Every structure is written in C-alpha cells, then in structure tokens.
Amino acid sequence: MRNTRERREQILQMLMEQGSVQVAELVPMMGVSAVTIRTDLSVFEDQGLVTRNYGGASMNRMPPQEQNIRQKDELNSTLKERIGARAAALVEPGDNIIIDSGTTTMPLARHLRHLPADARVTVMTNGLNIAWELADAEGVELMLTGGLLRKKSLSIQGSQAEASLNGYNFDKLFLGVDGLDLQFGITTHHEAEASINRKMVERAKKVFVVSDASKFGRVSLHRIIQMDRVHTVITDAGINQEYREGLLRLGIELIVVD
C-alpha cells in the first residue's frame, strides 16, 4: 500500500502528464476512499498547484517547454554569470566536486579556470560544455562520466553515466535546475537527467542549487529531489519574498547575488 507522500506524488505526476484527474478514476487506482483523494486534491489546491472542479481537479501550472542549450544560454546570461562567480567562490582548495550540466553551471566552470595550479580541485561532470571549459584548467583535475550524450542539453546520461559515480564521495554538488517549487522540490524536463542528478545527490555531502529566480515556482515533469536534500540555494535578487521566507523556513542557506 502506498503511503500518503507516495500517493500524492503519483497523483501530481498524473496531473502534470494529463492536465487533470478525476476522483472516480483515482479511487480504485490508489486503493483509498474518495474522501482521501479529495483531501489530497485540496492539499494541492492550497499549494496553488491545481483548481478543484466537479469530480476532480485541473493543473494550474503546466510544465514549461524545454529549450535547447543554445536557447537557454541566451536567457538571463548576466545573472547566470554572477551566480556562477558566487558559486565558484565556495569552492575551496582540495575540494572534490560535481558540476551538473547546464547553462547556469557553465559560468561556475569558467571561473574555476582561474584557480592556481596548486588548488588541486577535482571536478566530476556530466556536461560536455563544462568538460570543454575545464579541459586545460591548471588547478582542476577533470573527470567526465561515460554514457550517452543528449544533444539538446549536452549532458551525458544513462546507466553507464550513473555507474561512473559509484565508488566516489564528493564534498559538493553544484546542481542546475529547470524548476524549483517549495512543495514539489527540484525538477527537470528529462527523466534520464533526473535519474543521474539523483545519483549525484547520493554521492555528495552538500547540494548547492544554482538557479536564476525565473525558475522559482516552476514544476517540470521529473522530480530530482525534495527540498530537504538541498543545503544552499544561490540565486539573484529577483527572488520574491515568498521564496526567501520559504527557503529559510526549510533551513536552507540562501545566497542572493546583486
């Protein structure tokens, strides 16, 4: 039998995939009463995720459409550069870190190019663009996951990529995201990317989310982790008060760049 969290996760997944659900179809599927399902939908409504209607509910915030890496690179580039610079300042000599693929993590890699040769920072990445940026960085020992290249995001993924993380322990993970929601957590567009990101989280002591504020309040189709696995969020001054207070209430360190 599913517990409450698992059941609500599945219902929310159905809402994102279908746009709406009906109580009558969920009752036999979930093996609970109609009263329980209505309570679940009321919780989602209180969170602003759905609108209740006769016999069911409809999704308010549909997952945003995915853009390719070139399109993403053009969005909020100045903010991403500042976020990347601040994230780079958190990397200490001798650190072993993971840098996730993406365009917000790319400026972080650019700033690590300037590390002195004796910094001895080890970087594991699944991002082809990240690896290219760090290929000749004197202060960085570079490790690249194997696996299948997803051309749209220049990310390497799949079982081989995930297996390459086994046996390692990293101090910090710098994670790029497509969506950050206080209730649903950290999300991305692609299932395989969510899977390798979860493996990265398993292998890192601390998780640093790097994201411009436009991603807050978004829910993409595939969840990576819930917010309780996040140590620090690095973002820009566009973050609204609800998310400032919400992150701090969850015990997450918030770093805001100008």
C-alpha positions as CSV (number, residue, x, y, z in Angstrom):
1,M,0.0,0.0,0.0
2,R,1.3,3.5,-0.9
3,N,1.9,5.9,1.9
4,T,0.4,9.5,1.7
5,R,3.5,11.0,0.2
6,E,3.9,8.3,-2.5
7,R,0.2,8.6,-3.4
8,R,0.3,12.4,-3.7
9,E,3.5,12.2,-5.8
10,Q,1.8,9.8,-8.2
11,I,-1.4,12.0,-8.4
12,L,0.7,15.1,-9.1
13,Q,2.7,13.2,-11.8
14,M,-0.6,12.3,-13.4
15,L,-1.8,15.9,-13.2
16,M,1.4,17.1,-15.0
17,E,1.1,14.5,-17.7
18,Q,-2.7,14.7,-18.3
19,G,-3.6,18.2,-17.1
20,S,-6.5,16.9,-15.0
21,V,-7.7,14.0,-12.9
22,Q,-11.0,12.6,-11.7
23,V,-11.7,11.3,-8.2
24,A,-13.6,8.3,-9.6
25,E,-10.5,7.1,-11.6
26,L,-8.1,7.7,-8.7
27,V,-10.1,5.8,-6.0
28,P,-9.5,2.3,-7.5
29,M,-6.1,3.1,-8.8
30,M,-4.8,4.3,-5.4
31,G,-6.8,1.9,-3.3
32,V,-8.2,4.6,-1.0
33,S,-11.5,6.3,-0.4
34,A,-13.0,9.2,-2.3
35,V,-12.7,11.3,0.9
36,T,-8.9,10.6,1.0
37,I,-8.5,11.6,-2.7
38,R,-10.5,14.8,-2.2
39,T,-8.2,15.6,0.7
40,D,-5.1,15.1,-1.5
41,L,-6.6,17.4,-4.1
42,S,-7.4,20.0,-1.5
43,V,-3.8,20.0,-0.4
44,F,-2.7,20.7,-4.0
45,E,-5.2,23.4,-4.2
46,D,-3.9,25.1,-1.1
47,Q,-0.4,25.0,-2.6
48,G,-1.8,26.7,-5.7
49,L,-0.9,23.8,-8.0
50,V,-4.5,22.8,-9.0
51,T,-8.0,24.1,-9.3
52,R,-10.7,21.9,-8.0
53,N,-13.7,21.2,-10.2
54,Y,-16.7,18.9,-10.2
55,G,-15.4,15.4,-9.7
56,G,-11.7,16.2,-9.9
57,A,-9.1,18.8,-10.4
58,S,-7.1,20.6,-13.1
59,M,-3.4,21.6,-13.1
60,N,-2.8,25.3,-12.7
61,R,0.9,25.3,-13.6
62,M,1.8,23.1,-16.5
63,P,5.4,22.1,-17.0
64,P,7.3,24.7,-19.1
65,Q,8.6,23.7,-22.6
66,E,12.2,22.6,-22.7
67,Q,14.6,24.7,-24.7
68,N,17.9,23.6,-26.2
69,I,21.2,24.6,-24.6
70,R,21.8,27.4,-27.1
71,Q,18.4,29.0,-26.3
72,K,19.0,28.6,-22.6
73,D,22.4,30.2,-22.8
74,E,20.9,33.4,-24.1
75,L,18.5,33.7,-21.2
76,N,19.5,35.8,-18.2
77,S,23.1,35.5,-19.1
78,T,24.3,38.4,-16.9
79,L,22.5,36.9,-13.9
80,K,23.9,33.5,-14.5
81,E,27.4,34.9,-14.7
82,R,27.0,36.5,-11.3
83,I,25.6,33.3,-9.8
84,G,28.4,31.3,-11.3
85,A,31.0,33.6,-9.9
86,R,29.5,33.4,-6.4
87,A,29.3,29.6,-6.6
88,A,32.9,29.4,-7.6
89,A,33.9,31.4,-4.5
90,L,32.5,28.5,-2.4
91,V,35.0,26.0,-4.0
92,E,38.0,25.5,-1.7
93,P,41.4,24.1,-2.4
94,G,41.4,20.4,-2.3
95,D,37.6,20.1,-2.9
96,N,36.2,17.2,-4.8
97,I,33.0,18.5,-6.5
98,I,30.4,17.6,-9.1
99,I,29.3,20.2,-11.6
100,D,26.0,19.3,-13.3
101,S,25.5,20.1,-17.0
102,G,23.6,23.3,-17.9
103,T,24.0,26.9,-18.7
104,T,23.8,28.2,-15.1
105,T,26.7,25.9,-14.1
106,M,28.8,27.0,-17.1
107,P,29.9,30.3,-15.6
108,L,30.9,28.4,-12.5
109,A,33.3,26.3,-14.7
110,R,34.6,29.5,-16.4
111,H,35.6,31.0,-13.0
112,L,37.3,27.8,-11.9
113,R,39.6,28.1,-14.9
114,H,41.4,30.8,-12.9
115,L,42.3,28.6,-10.0
116,P,46.1,28.3,-9.3
117,A,47.8,25.1,-10.2
118,D,48.2,24.1,-6.5
119,A,44.4,24.4,-5.8
120,R,44.1,20.6,-6.6
121,V,40.3,20.8,-7.1
122,T,38.8,17.6,-8.6
123,V,35.7,18.1,-10.8
124,M,33.4,15.4,-12.0
125,T,30.9,16.5,-14.6
126,N,28.3,15.0,-17.0
127,G,28.2,18.2,-19.0
128,L,30.1,18.2,-22.3
129,N,30.2,22.0,-22.3
130,I,31.5,22.0,-18.7
131,A,34.3,19.5,-19.6
132,W,35.4,21.5,-22.6
133,E,35.6,24.7,-20.4
134,L,37.8,22.9,-17.8
135,A,39.9,20.8,-20.2
136,D,43.0,22.9,-19.8
137,A,42.4,24.5,-16.3
138,E,45.6,24.1,-14.4
139,G,44.1,24.0,-10.9
140,V,41.4,21.4,-11.9
141,E,41.7,17.6,-12.3
142,L,38.8,16.8,-14.6
143,M,36.7,13.6,-14.5
144,L,34.0,13.1,-17.1
145,T,31.2,10.5,-16.8
146,G,30.8,8.0,-19.6
147,G,27.4,7.4,-21.1
148,L,25.0,8.6,-23.8
149,L,25.2,12.2,-24.9
150,R,21.9,14.0,-25.0
151,K,22.5,16.6,-27.7
152,K,19.7,19.0,-26.7
153,S,21.3,19.7,-23.3
154,L,24.9,18.5,-24.0
155,S,24.5,16.3,-20.9
156,I,25.8,12.7,-20.6
157,Q,23.3,10.3,-19.0
158,G,22.2,6.7,-18.8
159,S,23.2,3.7,-16.7
160,Q,26.9,4.0,-17.6
161,A,27.0,7.6,-16.5
162,E,25.3,6.8,-13.2
163,A,27.6,3.8,-12.6
164,S,30.7,6.0,-13.1
165,L,29.7,7.9,-9.9
166,N,29.8,4.8,-7.8
167,G,32.7,4.5,-5.5
168,Y,33.3,8.2,-5.2
169,N,32.5,10.7,-2.4
170,F,32.3,14.4,-3.3
171,D,32.3,17.4,-1.0
172,K,29.9,19.5,-3.0
173,L,27.4,19.2,-5.9
174,F,26.5,22.2,-7.9
175,L,23.2,21.4,-9.4
176,G,21.4,23.3,-12.2
177,V,17.6,23.0,-12.3
178,D,14.6,23.6,-14.6
179,G,12.2,24.2,-11.8
180,L,12.2,24.8,-8.0
181,D,9.0,24.6,-6.1
182,L,8.9,24.7,-2.3
183,Q,6.4,21.9,-2.1
184,F,7.3,19.6,-5.0
185,G,11.1,20.2,-5.0
186,I,13.7,20.4,-7.7
187,T,12.7,19.3,-11.1
188,T,13.9,18.9,-14.7
189,H,12.4,18.1,-18.1
190,H,14.0,14.8,-18.8
191,E,13.7,11.5,-16.9
192,A,17.3,10.3,-17.5
193,E,18.7,13.7,-16.4
194,A,16.7,13.5,-13.2
195,S,18.0,10.0,-12.6
196,I,21.7,10.9,-12.9
197,N,21.1,14.0,-10.8
198,R,19.7,11.9,-8.0
199,K,22.8,9.7,-8.2
200,M,24.9,12.9,-7.9
201,V,23.0,13.9,-4.8
202,E,23.6,10.4,-3.3
203,R,27.4,10.9,-3.7
204,A,27.7,14.5,-2.4
205,K,27.9,15.7,1.1
206,K,26.3,19.1,0.3
207,V,23.9,20.1,-2.5
208,F,24.2,23.6,-3.9
209,V,21.4,24.6,-6.3
210,V,22.4,27.3,-8.7
211,S,19.4,29.0,-10.4
212,D,18.2,32.4,-11.5
213,A,15.0,33.4,-9.9
214,S,12.9,32.8,-13.0
215,K,13.0,29.1,-12.2
216,F,11.2,29.5,-8.8
217,G,7.6,28.4,-8.8
218,R,8.1,26.2,-11.8
219,V,7.4,22.5,-11.8
220,S,8.9,20.4,-14.6
221,L,7.8,16.9,-15.3
222,H,10.5,14.9,-13.5
223,R,11.5,15.5,-9.9
224,I,15.1,15.2,-8.9
225,I,14.9,15.7,-5.1
226,Q,12.7,17.3,-2.5
227,M,13.9,20.5,-0.9
228,D,15.1,18.8,2.3
229,R,18.1,17.4,0.4
230,V,19.3,20.9,-0.5
231,H,21.9,22.7,1.6
232,T,22.3,26.0,-0.2
233,V,20.4,27.9,-3.0
234,I,22.4,30.5,-5.0
235,T,20.2,32.9,-6.9
236,D,19.7,36.5,-7.9
237,A,17.8,39.5,-6.4
238,G,14.7,38.6,-8.4
239,I,13.7,36.1,-5.8
240,N,10.3,37.0,-4.3
241,Q,9.6,37.3,-0.6
242,E,7.6,34.0,-0.5
243,Y,10.6,32.0,-1.7
244,R,13.0,34.0,0.5
245,E,11.0,33.1,3.6
246,G,10.1,29.6,2.4
247,L,13.7,28.6,1.9
248,L,14.9,30.0,5.2
249,R,11.9,28.3,6.9
250,L,13.1,25.0,5.5
251,G,16.6,25.6,6.9
252,I,18.2,26.1,3.5
253,E,21.0,28.6,3.2
254,L,20.1,31.4,0.7
255,I,22.8,33.3,-1.1
256,V,21.5,36.2,-3.2
257,V,23.7,38.0,-5.8
258,D,23.1,41.6,-6.8
